[in-house]
Amino acid sequence: MTIVVPTAAGGANDAIARIIGQGLSAKLGQPVIVENRAGAGGAIASEYVAKAAPDGYTIMLGYIATHGINPALQKLKYDPVTDFEAIGMIAASPTVLVVNNNVPAKNAKELVQLIKAKPNTFNYASAGNGTAPHIAGELFRMSAGLEIQGIPYKGSAPAVVDTIAGSTQLMFPSMFTAYPQVKGGKLRALGIAGEKRSIVMPELPTLAEQGIANVNMSQWYAMFAPAKTPKAVIDKLNKEMNAILNDKATEKKIEDQGAEVETGTPDQLKAFVKKEAAHWKAVVTAAKIQID
């Protein structure tokens, strides 16, 4: 069996896929290979899996970009709903508002006041136009009524480096990316861009709790198979995956990646993907977001 990952090795998608892969290998008694096919915001991997044989031996670790945001931004050669069979949800990780240590704000309200006092002097870094950190930054800008410029980078890593260095002042990375930098004192977390607090940093309030509404960017992870994969195969994979995720040791491993385990049925995931695609299409249209 092969789990195709739509991003490069070393990120949250890759780490979570490897955790699930190890569990499935043990449960099914067969080797599970994790194959990274990065590029085009996840579209390359998605197209590959959509066209793969529907036999259960090629599955995909999909996430908010491949099955939520991308359809609103790109003319894709795949449909996130009809070209896949949903296997099940795995986890979700909130996006976090962080600033570098040169920014004196201790919470999101103070940051908004600073930006409004000096319009067009603050920049936020993103992992590229159309990525989750970019859209979260735009939602923040619109919700708080700010004059602030987004600076797109080719991935989260260089964006984080420049934010720490002070070339940009703030960023909305995933908890996976943010937590080590916050824990190490290189960045300061000001709020969760999500509907609820994170179990990884429970002391950190949401932006909504601080009076900044509608900045919700939960970076979710789920497993998909090519369309027409037999229901018996999908149900078997869902059952085994949920058993893996309900294991306390696995749950701890995923929490260490800055994510929180979320399980469910194939039908629940399919309905969720439909809802996400419609939601992000509306957000992208309202914010007039375009990719490079």
Steps between C-alpha positions, in 0.01 A plus 500: 500500500614854424389817678560796269580828677442825307783688670873455555648285775538661840170684537183421692337311210803275467529437874132412537506274192796309645324455835193357324718296264679328788167417660345364180808290430464334839122458472496369142823299517648657187758769416368855471709746300468877544564674168541878483372663180525872572410781262221728377359539850426128520337472157772272358445235767122537483490448123728197535281331761176592320625303198646208699346152498204489744626190680587643841874474446546870417348748745565864578555721800283793397471828686336841496689610187438196278132451584395842630688806377648387167167454321427868568837616365602271215355339191559146618518176309321329786180552698556476877164329551420286195855380421562360848351266756520648848659259750499705818613805689831480687571825679475878497756766592414864559678792342677727748561876490867554589726806509875542534656618823545857372122549494394618848142367481415238762160411354304538177315813617829680566631393159193644327551829686867511394418435135223761495736756655753440221307396186692334216810445713422141607538198272383144547688205351328209330602169345387634160189655350196280551651300787330469839734757666423748220124459524513522881698824466240643263214399730681674787557813288135519397351412840710753692485766226878527461732653243761225483695336220539125440843373391488159326789256538569164337395294798464544875868448587639820339194694618570399860871585465422853381233552766744401773765729346258793486471543123129432555323561827233233521380175349223238521683164494348167595543389860745238367724778368437751777533293816876427493577867427269625775632242746856603410425867560562605139139599430214615725153352456213749531194295410345193342337556160233240566167436666651351815820501701770246422581211731866564412491858639179510709597828667495686166161665427336498159486818296121497543546508878707815445232671293625408152229288337489274194871414481462123497765292325518143624752299300341157484644168382305203361545184294359448152500226234430518125132509402338159450717332763268225635296593806626193686859624456408853612315371806792273594751786473272731698459242776875435528587870481254592775643221717849645445382852585322383816829361634638732770859470374395600149291785636807630687713478183247706307470755780879531487450618139277782627180326390197350671359161402160504327337176387182431305329306225560520124160667453581763762826584324332518159239745633774702669700531177192627314444758772866607503514545121195729508630693801844573358360594161294769674799617707737515203244694296429749779870560570588510127784255564704378203796265473834587345 
